[in-house]
């Protein structure tokens, strides 16, 4: 039996929802890791700061904002899945 298209608003099987949630979590976590690594590297390269404590002091707010946005994106996606496909 063919699966319903996500655009039709039909109910998705629970396994499919869990798979989509795990995929979104993977991408959100990957986005956070990329932002963390990029800012860590750029602060060290372009400002000449080699002190890890100073890098952490300068970048923690950005990392906190990105973490909150990633959490909100994941929460919004889970809400969207539950609302649209139930």
Protein Blocks (a to p, Z undefined) as FASTA:
>chain_A
ZZddfklopacdfklmmmmmmmmmmmmmmmmmmmmmmmmmmmmmmnopabfklmmmmmmm
mmmmmmmmmmmmmmmmmmmmmmmmZZ
